[in-house]
């Protein structure tokens, strides 16, 4: 199975703080604990940004994700250097 560079980048963000915006415009920020090939994401110590509501753990369905903002340090990842 070939993994798209975008998906690979999200896999590299495991253990880092990410921000996930959903198609309903809700946004969560937390530590990415796990992600699968359907982009289902598990966040720990997460916050719903709009209400500042805290979650010890939350699972976000990949089909509901609009985008994932990864940490700046991943911009040095070899994925960005691929042609």
C-alpha positions in Angstrom: 0.0 0.0 0.0 1.4 3.4 -1.0 0.9 6.1 1.6 0.3 9.6 0.3 2.8 12.2 1.5 0.1 14.2 3.3 -1.0 11.1 5.2 2.6 10.2 5.9 3.1 13.7 7.4 0.2 13.2 9.8 1.6 9.9 10.8 4.9 11.6 11.7 3.0 14.0 13.9 2.2 11.3 16.4 3.1 12.4 19.9 3.0 16.1 18.8 0.4 18.8 19.3 -1.9 19.2 16.3 -5.0 21.2 15.5 -7.8 19.5 13.6 -10.6 21.4 12.0 -13.7 19.5 11.1 -16.1 20.0 8.2 -18.7 21.5 10.7 -16.0 24.2 11.5 -15.3 22.8 15.0 -11.6 22.7 15.8 -9.7 20.6 18.3 -6.2 21.0 19.6 -4.4 18.2 21.4 -1.6 15.6 21.3 -2.0 13.1 18.5 -1.9 9.7 20.1 -2.9 7.6 17.1 -4.0 7.8 13.5 -5.0 5.2 11.0 -5.1 5.0 7.2 -8.6 6.3 7.2 -7.3 9.4 9.1 -9.3 8.5 12.2 -7.4 10.4 14.8 -7.1 9.9 18.6 -6.2 13.0 20.5 -5.3 13.2 24.2 -5.4 16.3 26.4 -7.6 17.9 23.8 -9.5 21.2 23.8 -12.5 22.2 21.7 -11.1 25.6 20.7 -14.5 27.4 20.3 -15.7 26.6 23.8 -12.4 25.8 25.6 -14.0 22.5 26.6 -11.4 20.0 27.7 -11.2 16.3 26.8 -8.9 13.7 28.3 -9.3 11.6 25.1 -11.3 12.1 21.9 -11.5 10.1 18.6 -12.2 12.1 15.5 -13.5 10.3 12.4 -11.3 10.8 9.4 -14.3 11.5 7.1 -15.2 14.6 9.3 -11.7 16.2 9.0 -11.3 19.3 6.9 -7.6 19.8 7.6 -4.9 19.0 10.1 -2.4 21.6 11.2 0.9 20.0 12.1 3.8 21.5 14.2 6.2 23.7 12.3 9.1 21.4 13.0 7.6 18.9 10.6 8.2 21.4 7.7 11.8 20.1 7.8 10.6 16.5 7.2 12.0 14.7 4.1 8.4 14.4 2.8 8.6 18.1 1.8 11.8 17.5 -0.1 10.3 14.7 -2.3 9.7 15.5 -5.9 
